[in-house]
Structures are given as structure tokens and as C-alpha cells.
Amino acid sequence: MRMDRRSRLRLRVQHALFVVLWTALVVLAGWLAQEYKREFDWTAGGRNTLSEVSQRVVERLQAPVEITAYARPDEMLRKRIEDLVARYRRARPDAFELRFVNPDREPERVRELGIRFDGTLVVRYRGRTEQVSTLSEQALTGALERLMRAGARRLVFLTGHGERSPEGAANHDLGRFGRELERRGIRYTTVNLARTPELPKDGAVLVIASPATALLPGEARIVREWVARGGNLLWLLDPGEGTAGLEALLGTLGLKVLPGTVVDASAPVFGINDPTFVVVPEYPSHPITSGLRLITLFPRAAALEAAPKEGWHASQVLRTLPRAWNETGPLRGELRPDPDRGERTGPLTLAVALTRPRPAVQEDGQAANAKGEASDKDAGETRAEAGEETAAQAATPEADPRQGEQRRAHGAAQPPDAAHRRTLAEGDAGPPAKPQAPTAEASPRHGEQRRAHGAAEPPDAAHRRTLAKGDAGPPAKPQAPTAEASPRQGEQRILVVGDGDFLANAYLGNGGNLDLGLAMVNWLLHDDVLVQVPAKAAPDRSLALSRTASALIGVGFLLVLPLGLIGTGVLIWWRRSRR
């Protein structure tokens, strides 16, 4: 075919028009891709798409979520984080903001937040924060759910008996732990039953943090009724300080505190010279410890023994290594277990979780089973409480030869002396004795003096006599947990730990103590069962080939295919050259 000048011009115009139209099409496609985003997940099981459970959580968000990733400039790590957050952005593009921070450039901020792992996510929602150290949809969705439910997450700390204060700054107090709770949207209050003989209606969990003195029988009765009505409880015990007048509650739960202090012969392996420091490197299977990856440290702990009563289910949460035992003798010199003195070798139980179906609550706030027991055990209750008062007088801390410290009574108004306690227990109508000046009592606390966090003024004599008799009366009617206070009405949860120091300001930063404490609170608040993200199988992520198949593929792509292309090109050239 001969090409004249006109044909060449027409061909050039066609080519130019094609280039212009193709360029316009590419620009238009780019603009449409920028304005209208569409993504398709063709993977098996949709592993790059949020599960239906997570999508429902994301749809309930009412404010933006800020995610700060404390990750070093590792391309693979940051890509994992971006891919994880991208799933949530696809569900709600305007609800998630992600930024990266190099932890090496902000060490003070990292220490303040308690970040221990590279790649930790700090999720912020409406002024509340949660940390996610596991890069998974389950962990991130669970954090979002906890942040959205923060309004119903409340703790009530019992005070007035030398308990550890969630607001205190002393080494033995729980001030740092209290601030971590607030940072995660968990609110807490304190209650002194000597001033207000009832527990708050909005309390989801009652916390008894290592009382130094025994509760009055009336106060102990209020606590027992709280448990009988289905209230959740966190009880921190310490060796050598008794059970604070709650022996009846301990028996109801089927628990026993072994005598002595737990001694761990494995401590020197971890560089700890004090054998009373128990190191827990591994954990039983339980929701509290399922995500715990760090060792935890327990200074001066007591061992527990569980024989749950009918209706209760007990689970071991913390246990020692086999080389530990409960030492009942002086904690000095060479220590060896002595079975003749009732000392048991490990593994010993340090924490027990108890659960049962939550008792039915009547309209007036009284549990049906508690009401039935009152008529049958009224006479026996009086005798039991009289025995509790005797135990309360004997349950004063004894001197520990290894600790040179003193504990002061809690409260601006000091607790009455022994004679005044006997007066209260007997119900004498006379006025209460004048509060005595603070007296120093020997204690196993570590280099501290404990001051009061209780009432600013003593209650009147009539109210004290009421508490001592164990009869709270109509004004002291304990309130049953409300629907708001009970995130899951079907199950009651109680956690008893044989140590309170692991959450104290002095030891909270050791290992995974903080993570363990937060996991305990979340479990008691039922935050561990809020989100169950189903696992997504991905059968298309791996390809298993035999050696023969791999060899054929290699030969085909490296030899046959290139030689075939070269041969085809040579053949086409040869045929055209013959024309």
C-alpha cells in the first residue's frame, strides 16, 4: 500500500487524537479514583475486612478515635500497624486518625505512659485512653468497646481500716494504679462504712485493699451482704495481717489463707536477693492472664487454698514456681521448708478467681437467697459475729524482724482503742471514748508509715453501737448492684489475691504488675467478654509445592519461556526479511 502525503497527515492526526483522548481518559480515571474510593477484598475469608462484630462496634462510635503508634522506623512493623488501622478506616473513613511516634525520641513520654513494647498503640476516645500491645483486630476492637463503655466502669474502695489508698502517694499506697484506672476511663470512689453504712449503688466492684485493722461486725456484715446479693469483689490480702474480721466471708467462699509468708528459692535466679519476693514467670489458663507476656513480682505474699462451696467455681489465677513454700518461721538466716510446721512446697496459689450465677435480686434490692438465710441463721449470726469481734481484737499486725517500719491509723479521727472497741461490741449506751493520739504499731510494710484515709470525724455513739452489734438497720440497708453497675447480670465474680504490694506505688512498675492489675479490674468489670472476634482462616496464604513441581516451574520460567520468546522473535524477523 502506497502512502501519499494526505494519507500520512490523516494518520498523524489519528495518532495525535488517540494520545489526547488516552491522556484525558487516564486523567479522568485518576480524578475518579481520588474522589470515589472503592476497595474490594478478594482474600479467602475476607481477612482484610473487619468482622461483623468489629463493624458493629465501629458504627457505635460517636466521636473520632485518635491512635498513636509508638513504633520505631521499622518498615515492616509500621506496615502491619497501617494495615490494621486501614480496616477500621474502610469501615468509617472519618472516625480514625493514625500517627506514628518514634519512642526513642520521646523517652519521657514513653515512661509516663508505661509503654514496654515497640509497636504499642495508644487509643484515645473522648479523653480516655487504652493501650494495645497486640496488633490484632481482637485487641483493638476490645479496647474500643471498653472506651465506649467507660461510663459504667466503677470501683468502690473500702477505707477507714488502714487500707491502701487509690489516691495516696506513699510507697504502700495505690496512687499510681488509681491514676492508670482514671486514664483508662475507670472511675472509682471511696467509702467509709463507719460514716456511711451502705455501699454506693453505682459501684460495680468493691475493693478491699489490705486493711490494717479489722472491720467492725456491722461493717463485715454489710460486705457479706454485698457478696450475697451478687456484687463483684477484689480482695487484696497480706501475710501477717489476718483477714480483717472477714473470716465468715472467707469461709463462705471456701478459701483458706495458709500461715506464714511465701518464700521463693528461685528469686536469686532472677537477680533478687530477698527470698520473700515471689517471681511468677508463667500463668495458668485464665482470661485474666491470657494476654500477659511479662513476669510479675509479688513482695511478701500469702498463699491461698481453695475448696469452693456449692454453687461457686474456683480457678487458679496466679501460682508460684515449685521451689517456693510458705515459711512460718523467722525470715532470716538459711531458710528451708519444714513440713512438720505445716509448710507446703510449691506450686502455691497466690490468687483465686471465683464465679457463680448472679443471685436473683428482688425489687427492694434484697437477694432472694439472702432473705431466706436471714430467718434460718439469725441466732447463729449473733454468735458468729461475737466470734468475729474476738478475732478482730486479736488480728493486730505483729512485728516482723525483717521490716523496721510503722503503720499509722487511717482517718483524721483515730480508731478507738481496744477498750473502746469492746464497749462498741457490747453495745454500751455511753458516749464513745475520746480518740487517742496515733500510736505506732509494728507492721510488715516496707519502710513506710501509713496514715489515715478515713472519716474526718467519728460517728456518733449510737451509730457505732449499731455497727458493733452487726445490725445495720434501715438506714444502713446495703444496696444491691444496679443494672448499670452490673455489666453482665448472669455471673458474679470475686478475685482474692494473697498480696497487695504488687499494685503499690513502689512495685507497680516491675515487670507486668500494671498489666496484671488492669487485667484483673477488666475481668471483674466483665470487660473481657465484650468482644469475641472470630478467627479468619486464610487457606490461600501458603502454596505447598513438591520438588518436581518447583523444578518444572523453575525450568519453565528461567529457560523455556525466555528461549521461546527469543525463538519467536527470530522467526518473525526471518519471515519479514524474506519479503
Backbone torsions as a table, in degrees:
resi	resn	phi	psi	omega
1	MET	NA	125.2	-179.4
2	ARG	-87.2	135.3	-178.2
3	MET	-104.3	117.3	174.0
4	ASP	-91.4	-179.8	-176.5
5	ARG	-64.4	-38.7	-179.1
6	ARG	-67.2	-39.3	179.0
7	SER	-64.4	-39.6	179.2
8	ARG	-64.6	-39.7	179.6
9	LEU	-64.3	-44.2	179.0
10	ARG	-61.4	-38.9	179.4
11	LEU	-66.4	-38.9	178.6
12	ARG	-66.4	-38.6	177.3
13	VAL	-64.0	-41.5	178.6
14	GLN	-61.5	-42.7	178.9
15	HIS	-64.3	-44.3	180.0
16	ALA	-62.9	-42.6	178.8
17	LEU	-63.4	-38.3	178.3
18	PHE	-63.3	-42.8	-179.9
19	VAL	-63.8	-42.1	-179.5
20	VAL	-64.6	-46.6	-179.0
21	LEU	-65.8	-40.4	178.9
22	TRP	-64.4	-41.1	177.6
23	THR	-63.6	-41.9	178.6
24	ALA	-63.9	-38.2	179.1
25	LEU	-65.1	-41.4	179.3
26	VAL	-64.9	-43.7	178.9
27	VAL	-63.0	-42.9	179.1
28	LEU	-63.1	-41.4	178.8
29	ALA	-64.2	-39.8	177.1
30	GLY	-63.7	-40.8	179.1
31	TRP	-65.6	-42.9	178.6
32	LEU	-63.4	-39.0	178.8
33	ALA	-65.9	-31.9	178.8
34	GLN	-75.4	-36.3	-175.9
35	GLU	-85.5	-35.1	-174.9
36	TYR	-126.1	108.3	-177.5
37	LYS	-95.4	129.8	175.3
38	ARG	-134.4	126.8	179.5
39	GLU	-125.7	144.3	-178.8
40	PHE	-128.5	130.9	179.2
41	ASP	-102.5	104.9	-177.8
42	TRP	-99.1	8.4	-179.9
43	THR	-74.0	152.9	177.9
44	ALA	-66.0	128.2	-179.1
45	GLY	81.5	-3.0	179.1
46	GLY	60.2	48.2	-174.4
47	ARG	-71.9	-13.9	176.0
48	ASN	-95.7	10.6	179.5
49	THR	-121.9	144.5	178.9
50	LEU	-63.5	145.8	174.7
51	SER	-70.1	165.2	179.8
52	GLU	-61.5	-35.3	178.7
53	VAL	-62.7	-47.2	179.9
54	SER	-66.9	-35.9	178.8
55	GLN	-63.4	-38.0	177.6
56	ARG	-66.1	-36.6	177.3
57	VAL	-65.5	-44.0	-179.2
58	VAL	-64.5	-38.4	180.0
59	GLU	-63.7	-24.8	-178.8
60	ARG	-84.3	-4.6	179.8
61	LEU	-63.6	133.9	-179.7
62	GLN	-114.7	5.4	179.1
63	ALA	-154.6	160.2	179.2
64	PRO	-64.3	152.8	178.1
65	VAL	-112.5	125.0	177.7
66	GLU	-102.5	123.2	-179.7
67	ILE	-115.9	118.5	177.0
68	THR	-108.9	119.5	-178.6
69	ALA	-99.8	114.7	176.6
70	TYR	-89.3	89.8	-174.6
71	ALA	-137.7	136.9	175.9
72	ARG	-68.2	163.5	-177.4
73	PRO	-69.9	61.1	175.5
74	ASP	-99.1	116.3	-173.7
75	GLU	-60.5	-42.5	-178.2
76	MET	-67.3	-42.4	-179.6
77	LEU	-65.1	-46.9	-179.2
78	ARG	-66.7	-31.5	176.4
79	LYS	-66.4	-39.0	176.4
80	ARG	-61.3	-42.3	179.9
81	ILE	-65.9	-44.7	179.3
82	GLU	-61.4	-41.2	179.8
83	ASP	-65.5	-38.7	179.4
84	LEU	-65.3	-48.6	-179.2
85	VAL	-68.2	-29.4	-179.8
86	ALA	-61.7	-31.8	176.8
87	ARG	-60.5	-42.6	-179.1
88	TYR	-72.1	-35.1	178.4
89	ARG	-66.4	-33.5	177.8
90	ARG	-65.8	-32.6	178.2
91	ALA	-76.3	-39.4	179.0
92	ARG	-140.7	88.1	-174.1
93	PRO	-59.3	-30.4	-174.8
94	ASP	-93.7	3.5	-171.4
95	ALA	-104.0	-10.4	-173.7
96	PHE	-127.9	133.4	176.9
97	GLU	-125.3	128.0	-177.2
98	LEU	-120.2	133.4	172.7
99	ARG	-140.7	149.9	-177.8
100	PHE	-105.9	142.7	176.3
101	VAL	-130.8	130.0	176.1
102	ASN	-79.4	113.9	-176.9
103	PRO	-62.8	-22.9	179.3
104	ASP	-70.5	-21.2	-179.6
105	ARG	-92.6	-14.0	178.6
106	GLU	-132.0	63.8	-176.9
107	PRO	-65.1	-34.9	-179.6
108	GLU	-65.3	-41.7	178.5
109	ARG	-64.9	-38.7	179.0
110	VAL	-64.1	-42.9	177.9
111	ARG	-65.7	-38.9	179.6
112	GLU	-62.8	-39.9	-179.6
113	LEU	-82.4	-11.4	-179.6
114	GLY	71.9	32.6	-179.1
115	ILE	-79.6	130.0	-176.9
116	ARG	-117.6	-18.9	-174.2
117	PHE	-118.5	138.9	173.9
118	ASP	-67.5	128.4	-177.6
119	GLY	97.7	9.6	178.6
120	THR	-68.4	136.3	178.3
121	LEU	-101.6	131.4	173.5
122	VAL	-106.0	109.8	-176.0
123	VAL	-98.9	125.1	-177.1
124	ARG	-118.6	129.7	-179.2
125	TYR	-145.8	116.9	179.0
126	ARG	53.1	44.4	176.6
127	GLY	81.3	-1.8	178.7
128	ARG	-110.1	151.7	-175.5
129	THR	-129.8	152.7	172.7
130	GLU	-139.8	146.3	176.6
131	GLN	-105.7	138.7	178.8
132	VAL	-124.3	113.3	-179.6
133	SER	-100.8	-11.5	177.5
134	THR	-106.5	121.0	-176.0
135	LEU	-83.1	83.5	179.4
136	SER	-147.8	156.6	177.9
137	GLU	-63.8	-37.1	179.4
138	GLN	-58.4	-47.7	-176.6
139	ALA	-68.1	-44.0	-176.6
140	LEU	-70.7	-41.7	178.1
141	THR	-65.6	-38.8	176.4
142	GLY	-61.6	-39.6	177.6
143	ALA	-64.3	-41.6	178.4
144	LEU	-62.8	-41.6	-179.1
145	GLU	-64.9	-41.4	178.8
146	ARG	-64.7	-39.5	179.5
147	LEU	-65.2	-37.0	-179.9
148	MET	-74.1	-23.4	-178.7
149	ARG	-99.1	18.2	-173.1
150	ALA	-65.0	-22.5	-178.1
151	GLY	-64.6	-24.9	-176.8
152	ALA	-103.9	12.3	-176.3
153	ARG	-102.9	100.5	-175.0
154	ARG	-134.9	141.2	173.5
155	LEU	-117.8	150.5	176.1
156	VAL	-123.2	115.4	179.0
157	PHE	-93.7	127.0	176.5
158	LEU	-76.4	135.4	179.8
159	THR	-132.1	173.9	176.3
160	GLY	101.8	-1.3	-177.8
161	HIS	-131.9	26.0	-179.5
162	GLY	81.0	23.0	-179.9
163	GLU	-69.4	161.1	173.2
164	ARG	-69.3	132.8	-174.6
165	SER	-92.3	134.0	175.9
166	PRO	-73.9	-2.2	178.6
167	GLU	-117.4	-2.6	-175.2
168	GLY	-78.0	155.4	180.0
169	ALA	-106.5	-4.6	179.2
170	ALA	-68.3	161.1	-176.7
171	ASN	-59.8	-34.0	-176.4
172	HIS	-84.4	-12.0	-176.7
173	ASP	-79.6	175.6	-176.1
174	LEU	-113.8	32.0	-176.7
175	GLY	-61.4	-43.3	179.6
176	ARG	-64.9	-40.2	178.5
177	PHE	-65.8	-38.3	177.2
178	GLY	-62.1	-39.3	178.4
179	ARG	-67.7	-36.3	176.9
180	GLU	-65.6	-36.9	176.6
181	LEU	-62.6	-46.0	179.9
182	GLU	-63.4	-37.7	-179.2
183	ARG	-62.6	-28.9	179.7
184	ARG	-96.7	14.0	174.5
185	GLY	80.2	15.1	178.5
186	ILE	-97.8	114.4	-179.0
187	ARG	-88.8	152.0	178.0
188	TYR	-142.2	154.2	175.0
189	THR	-133.9	167.9	175.7
190	THR	-118.4	150.4	179.6
191	VAL	-139.5	134.1	174.2
192	ASN	-110.9	107.9	-175.3
193	LEU	-66.1	-17.8	175.2
194	ALA	-71.5	-26.4	178.4
195	ARG	-95.6	-44.2	-178.3
196	THR	-125.7	95.2	-173.2
197	PRO	-76.6	52.8	174.8
198	GLU	-158.8	154.5	178.5
199	LEU	-95.3	142.5	-176.9
200	PRO	-57.2	144.6	-179.9
201	LYS	-66.7	-30.8	-174.5
202	ASP	-92.1	12.6	179.4
203	GLY	-82.9	122.3	179.0
204	ALA	-88.4	-31.1	-178.0
205	VAL	-137.7	130.8	173.7
206	LEU	-93.9	131.7	-178.4
207	VAL	-115.5	121.3	174.0
208	ILE	-111.2	104.0	-170.5
209	ALA	-104.5	85.2	171.0
210	SER	54.8	66.3	177.3
211	PRO	-62.4	140.7	178.3
212	ALA	-87.9	-25.4	178.1
213	THR	-126.4	160.6	-175.3
214	ALA	-74.4	148.2	173.2
215	LEU	-72.1	149.5	172.2
216	LEU	-67.7	154.0	-178.1
217	PRO	-54.4	-38.2	178.5
218	GLY	-66.0	-38.0	176.7
219	GLU	-66.9	-41.7	177.8
220	ALA	-61.9	-35.6	179.5
221	ARG	-67.1	-37.8	178.1
222	ILE	-63.1	-40.7	179.1
223	VAL	-65.7	-42.4	179.6
224	ARG	-63.8	-38.9	178.9
225	GLU	-68.2	-34.2	174.6
226	TRP	-58.4	-45.9	179.7
227	VAL	-67.9	-40.1	-179.2
228	ALA	-62.9	-29.3	-179.3
229	ARG	-86.5	1.2	176.2
230	GLY	101.2	12.9	179.4
231	GLY	-74.5	145.0	177.3
232	ASN	-81.6	151.3	-171.7
233	LEU	-143.9	136.1	168.9
234	LEU	-117.1	117.2	-174.6
235	TRP	-120.9	115.7	178.0
236	LEU	-102.1	120.6	179.8
237	LEU	-107.7	158.1	174.2
238	ASP	-132.9	145.7	-179.9
239	PRO	-66.9	143.3	176.3
240	GLY	82.4	1.5	-178.4
241	GLU	-114.7	10.0	177.4
242	GLY	68.7	-164.9	-178.8
243	THR	-112.4	18.1	171.6
244	ALA	58.4	36.5	178.4
245	GLY	75.5	12.3	-178.8
246	LEU	-110.0	33.9	179.4
247	GLU	-60.7	-37.7	179.9
248	ALA	-63.8	-39.5	178.2
249	LEU	-66.0	-40.2	178.4
250	LEU	-61.4	-40.8	177.5
251	GLY	-67.8	-36.2	177.9
252	THR	-62.6	-36.5	-179.8
253	LEU	-80.8	-11.2	-178.9
254	GLY	76.1	32.8	-178.8
255	LEU	-113.1	154.6	177.8
256	LYS	-140.2	134.8	176.8
257	VAL	-94.1	119.1	179.1
258	LEU	-69.8	144.5	-178.5
259	PRO	-67.8	156.9	175.5
260	GLY	85.2	-172.7	-178.9
261	THR	-116.5	138.2	-179.6
262	VAL	-69.0	128.6	177.5
263	VAL	-115.9	133.3	-175.9
264	ASP	-115.2	109.6	178.1
265	ALA	-70.9	-12.4	178.9
266	SER	-84.9	-6.0	-176.6
267	ALA	-57.5	-42.8	180.0
268	PRO	-60.2	-25.6	178.1
269	VAL	-62.3	-31.5	-179.6
270	PHE	-95.0	11.5	178.0
271	GLY	81.3	22.5	-179.2
272	ILE	-111.4	122.5	-176.8
273	ASN	-86.7	-15.7	-179.1
274	ASP	-92.1	114.6	-177.2
275	PRO	-71.1	-11.4	177.9
276	THR	-80.5	-1.9	174.9
277	PHE	-92.2	113.8	-176.1
278	VAL	-95.4	126.3	178.4
279	VAL	-102.9	129.3	179.2
280	VAL	-115.5	101.8	-178.9
281	PRO	-91.8	-16.1	-178.8
282	GLU	-138.7	156.5	-169.1
283	TYR	-132.7	148.4	172.7
284	PRO	-66.8	165.0	179.0
285	SER	-73.8	112.5	179.0
286	HIS	-159.7	148.5	-179.9
287	PRO	-56.9	-29.3	-178.9
288	ILE	-65.2	-41.7	-173.8
289	THR	-103.9	9.3	-175.3
290	SER	-64.4	-33.3	-179.3
291	GLY	-104.3	12.5	-176.6
292	LEU	-87.9	124.1	-177.2
293	ARG	-114.8	-4.7	-176.9
294	LEU	-108.3	157.6	173.3
295	ILE	-73.6	156.5	177.9
296	THR	-123.9	154.3	-173.5
297	LEU	-123.1	132.2	-177.0
298	PHE	-127.6	102.6	178.6
299	PRO	-79.3	125.6	174.9
300	ARG	54.3	77.2	-176.9
301	ALA	-109.2	158.7	175.1
302	ALA	-110.1	145.6	179.3
303	ALA	-91.6	149.2	-177.6
304	LEU	-119.0	156.3	174.8
305	GLU	-134.1	129.9	-174.0
306	ALA	-113.1	130.1	169.9
307	ALA	-137.8	77.3	-168.5
308	PRO	-59.6	143.3	176.7
309	LYS	-74.6	171.4	-178.9
310	GLU	-60.9	132.3	-179.7
311	GLY	99.6	-21.8	-179.5
312	TRP	-98.6	147.8	173.8
313	HIS	-121.1	124.1	-177.7
314	ALA	-106.2	140.7	177.9
315	SER	-132.8	139.2	176.3
316	GLN	-78.9	128.3	-178.7
317	VAL	-106.3	-41.1	179.9
318	LEU	-131.4	141.3	177.2
319	ARG	-146.0	154.2	-179.1
320	THR	-84.8	175.2	172.2
321	LEU	-77.8	164.6	-176.4
322	PRO	-62.1	-22.2	-175.8
323	ARG	-86.2	8.6	178.8
324	ALA	-94.7	157.3	174.6
325	TRP	-155.3	165.6	178.3
326	ASN	-93.2	105.8	-177.8
327	GLU	-82.2	121.4	-179.3
328	THR	-99.1	-10.5	-179.7
329	GLY	-93.6	-173.0	177.8
330	PRO	-60.6	141.8	-177.1
331	LEU	-91.8	63.4	178.4
332	ARG	-151.8	160.9	-179.4
333	GLY	72.0	-158.5	178.4
334	GLU	-81.7	127.1	-175.6
335	LEU	-107.5	132.6	176.0
336	ARG	-139.9	146.6	178.5
337	PRO	-68.9	138.8	-179.7
338	ASP	-125.4	99.2	-179.2
339	PRO	-61.3	-25.0	-179.2
340	ASP	-66.8	-22.6	178.4
341	ARG	-96.8	13.9	178.8
342	GLY	81.3	16.8	179.6
343	GLU	-84.9	133.8	-177.7
344	ARG	-113.9	142.4	176.8
345	THR	-87.9	161.0	-175.1
346	GLY	-74.2	176.5	0.6
347	PRO	-70.5	135.0	178.3
348	LEU	-106.6	149.5	-179.3
349	THR	-85.8	127.6	177.4
350	LEU	-103.5	-21.9	-178.7
351	ALA	-148.6	138.0	-178.6
352	VAL	-127.3	132.7	174.5
353	ALA	-106.9	129.4	179.5
354	LEU	-118.7	137.8	178.5
355	THR	-135.6	155.4	173.5
356	ARG	-162.4	161.9	173.7
357	PRO	-60.1	135.5	-176.9
358	ARG	-64.7	129.9	179.4
359	PRO	-59.5	148.8	177.2
360	ALA	-66.8	134.9	-179.3
361	VAL	-109.7	129.0	179.9
362	GLN	-82.8	173.3	-174.3
363	GLU	-63.9	-32.7	-177.9
364	ASP	-83.1	8.2	177.1
365	GLY	88.1	1.2	-179.8
366	GLN	-96.4	138.3	176.8
367	ALA	-77.0	139.5	-177.1
368	ALA	-62.9	-41.0	-179.1
369	ASN	-70.8	-34.4	178.0
370	ALA	-65.8	-36.3	179.5
371	LYS	-67.8	-38.0	179.3
372	GLY	-68.9	-33.6	-179.1
373	GLU	-73.5	-25.2	-176.3
374	ALA	-63.6	-40.3	-177.7
375	SER	-71.8	-30.3	-177.0
376	ASP	-83.0	-25.8	-171.5
377	LYS	-118.1	21.0	-174.5
378	ASP	-64.3	-46.5	-178.8
379	ALA	-68.4	-42.5	179.8
380	GLY	-67.4	-27.4	179.6
381	GLU	-62.8	-42.2	-179.1
382	THR	-62.1	-42.9	179.6
383	ARG	-67.1	-40.2	179.8
384	ALA	-63.2	-40.4	-178.2
385	GLU	-71.7	-30.9	174.3
386	ALA	-63.8	-39.2	175.9
387	GLY	-65.8	-35.0	177.8
388	GLU	-64.7	-36.8	-180.0
389	GLU	-66.1	-38.5	176.8
390	THR	-62.9	-43.7	177.8
391	ALA	-65.2	-33.1	-179.3
392	ALA	-64.6	-38.3	-179.9
393	GLN	-68.3	-30.5	-177.8
394	ALA	-88.6	-8.5	-172.3
395	ALA	-90.8	37.6	177.4
396	THR	-84.3	146.0	-177.4
397	PRO	-62.6	142.1	177.6
398	GLU	-102.6	157.7	-178.7
399	ALA	-66.8	139.7	176.2
400	ASP	-109.9	123.2	-175.9
401	PRO	-65.2	-16.3	-178.6
402	ARG	-93.3	-6.9	-175.6
403	GLN	-126.2	125.2	-179.2
404	GLY	-107.8	65.1	-176.7
405	GLU	-135.5	173.0	-179.2
406	GLN	-136.5	146.6	177.2
407	ARG	-111.2	133.5	177.2
408	ARG	-98.1	155.1	-178.7
409	ALA	-68.6	148.2	179.0
410	HIS	-85.4	144.6	173.9
411	GLY	102.2	140.6	176.6
412	ALA	-61.1	-38.5	172.5
413	ALA	-90.2	119.6	-173.9
414	GLN	-71.5	150.6	178.1
415	PRO	-64.0	147.7	-178.2
416	PRO	-63.4	154.4	178.7
417	ASP	-73.8	-178.8	-174.6
418	ALA	-61.0	-40.9	-179.4
419	ALA	-63.5	-40.2	179.3
420	HIS	-67.5	-35.8	176.6
421	ARG	-62.5	-39.2	177.9
422	ARG	-64.3	-37.3	177.4
423	THR	-62.2	-43.3	179.3
424	LEU	-63.7	-41.9	-177.9
425	ALA	-65.9	-32.4	-178.9
426	GLU	-83.2	-11.0	177.1
427	GLY	79.3	27.3	178.2
428	ASP	-63.0	135.6	-176.3
429	ALA	-79.6	-6.9	-178.2
430	GLY	-66.1	165.5	-179.4
431	PRO	-68.1	152.6	179.8
432	PRO	-67.7	150.4	179.4
433	ALA	-66.6	151.8	-178.9
434	LYS	-63.9	132.0	-178.8
435	PRO	-57.0	136.9	-178.2
436	GLN	-87.3	161.4	175.8
437	ALA	-65.1	154.0	-178.8
438	PRO	-58.2	133.8	177.4
439	THR	-111.7	144.1	-179.3
440	ALA	-83.7	127.7	178.0
441	GLU	-121.6	138.4	-179.9
442	ALA	-68.9	144.5	-176.6
443	SER	-150.6	155.4	175.4
444	PRO	-81.8	9.8	176.2
445	ARG	-65.0	160.3	-169.7
446	HIS	-99.3	97.2	172.3
447	GLY	60.3	36.4	-175.7
448	GLU	-133.6	160.8	165.3
449	GLN	-120.0	129.6	-176.4
450	ARG	-97.2	130.0	179.7
451	ARG	-109.0	165.2	-171.7
452	ALA	-75.2	147.6	171.9
453	HIS	-126.4	24.1	-171.6
454	GLY	-99.9	-142.6	-171.2
455	ALA	-72.2	148.2	176.6
456	ALA	-78.8	-22.6	178.3
457	GLU	-146.9	148.7	-178.0
458	PRO	-70.7	150.2	175.9
459	PRO	-71.1	167.7	-178.4
460	ASP	-70.8	166.9	-173.9
461	ALA	-64.2	-38.8	-177.8
462	ALA	-63.8	-41.1	-179.0
463	HIS	-68.5	-38.8	177.1
464	ARG	-61.7	-41.8	179.9
465	ARG	-65.4	-34.9	178.2
466	THR	-63.6	-44.5	178.5
467	LEU	-64.6	-39.8	-178.0
468	ALA	-66.0	-33.1	178.2
469	LYS	-75.2	-14.6	-179.2
470	GLY	83.1	12.5	179.3
471	ASP	-112.0	107.8	-176.5
472	ALA	-72.8	-26.1	-179.9
473	GLY	71.9	175.0	-177.3
474	PRO	-57.6	-42.3	-178.9
475	PRO	-65.7	-26.5	-175.3
476	ALA	-95.5	18.3	-175.8
477	LYS	-62.2	113.7	-179.5
478	PRO	-65.5	143.1	-177.7
479	GLN	-93.6	140.3	175.1
480	ALA	-76.3	150.5	176.5
481	PRO	-58.4	131.5	-179.4
482	THR	-80.6	173.1	179.3
483	ALA	-62.5	-34.8	179.5
484	GLU	-69.3	-35.2	-177.6
485	ALA	-77.5	-15.9	-177.7
486	SER	-113.3	92.3	-176.2
487	PRO	-59.1	-29.8	178.4
488	ARG	-133.4	105.2	-172.9
489	GLN	-68.9	-15.7	-172.0
490	GLY	-79.8	-16.7	-172.3
491	GLU	-141.5	134.6	173.4
492	GLN	-98.4	139.7	-175.9
493	ARG	-128.9	134.5	177.7
494	ILE	-134.1	136.4	179.4
495	LEU	-128.5	121.9	178.9
496	VAL	-115.1	125.1	-177.1
497	VAL	-120.9	134.2	-178.3
498	GLY	-83.6	27.7	178.4
499	ASP	-161.4	141.7	174.8
500	GLY	-115.4	-14.3	-177.2
501	ASP	-69.2	-25.4	-174.8
502	PHE	-65.4	-20.1	176.2
503	LEU	-101.8	0.4	-178.6
504	ALA	-70.1	160.0	-178.3
505	ASN	-55.7	-35.2	-175.7
506	ALA	-71.6	-23.8	-172.0
507	TYR	-125.3	1.4	-175.4
508	LEU	-64.4	-30.6	-177.3
509	GLY	-83.3	0.0	-179.2
510	ASN	-80.8	125.7	175.7
511	GLY	52.2	-131.3	-178.2
512	GLY	-102.8	27.3	-178.3
513	ASN	-59.0	-44.4	180.0
514	LEU	-64.1	-46.0	179.5
515	ASP	-60.7	-39.4	179.2
516	LEU	-65.6	-44.2	179.3
517	GLY	-61.5	-42.7	178.5
518	LEU	-66.5	-37.9	177.9
519	ALA	-64.5	-37.0	177.1
520	MET	-62.7	-45.6	-179.5
521	VAL	-64.8	-43.0	179.2
522	ASN	-61.7	-38.6	178.7
523	TRP	-66.0	-43.0	179.2
524	LEU	-65.8	-29.9	177.8
525	LEU	-86.7	3.6	179.7
526	HIS	66.2	23.0	178.8
527	ASP	-80.3	-4.9	179.3
528	ASP	-83.8	-11.5	-176.3
529	VAL	-115.2	14.1	-175.5
530	LEU	-74.1	-39.8	-173.3
531	VAL	-126.7	124.4	174.6
532	GLN	-122.7	92.2	-178.7
533	VAL	-81.1	121.3	-179.0
534	PRO	-67.6	143.3	177.8
535	ALA	-71.6	141.3	-178.8
536	LYS	-106.8	117.5	178.0
537	ALA	-75.3	145.0	-178.9
538	ALA	-131.3	79.0	-177.4
539	PRO	-69.4	-15.3	-176.4
540	ASP	-95.0	12.5	-177.4
541	ARG	-88.3	-14.1	-178.9
542	SER	-132.7	149.2	179.8
543	LEU	-129.7	116.4	-179.5
544	ALA	-99.3	119.3	-179.1
545	LEU	-120.5	145.3	174.6
546	SER	-76.2	167.6	179.5
547	ARG	-64.7	-35.3	178.7
548	THR	-66.2	-44.9	179.7
549	ALA	-64.2	-41.0	178.5
550	SER	-63.5	-39.4	179.0
551	ALA	-66.2	-41.2	179.1
552	LEU	-64.4	-42.2	179.0
553	ILE	-64.2	-41.0	179.5
554	GLY	-63.4	-46.7	179.4
555	VAL	-64.5	-39.6	-178.5
556	GLY	-64.2	-45.6	-177.2
557	PHE	-79.9	-30.1	-175.6
558	LEU	-90.9	-25.7	-176.6
559	LEU	-120.7	-60.0	-172.5
560	VAL	-61.1	-50.3	-177.2
561	LEU	-64.0	-48.6	177.5
562	PRO	-61.5	-43.6	179.4
563	LEU	-64.3	-36.5	177.9
564	GLY	-64.0	-41.2	178.4
565	LEU	-65.6	-42.3	179.3
566	ILE	-64.7	-44.1	179.3
567	GLY	-62.0	-39.8	178.4
568	THR	-63.1	-42.3	179.1
569	GLY	-63.7	-42.1	179.4
570	VAL	-64.0	-41.1	-179.8
571	LEU	-64.4	-43.5	178.7
572	ILE	-63.6	-41.8	178.8
573	TRP	-62.7	-42.0	-178.4
574	TRP	-65.0	-40.9	-179.8
575	ARG	-67.8	-37.5	-179.8
576	ARG	-71.9	-32.5	-178.6
577	SER	-71.4	-18.3	179.9
578	ARG	-84.9	-11.8	-179.3
579	ARG	-73.1	NA	NA
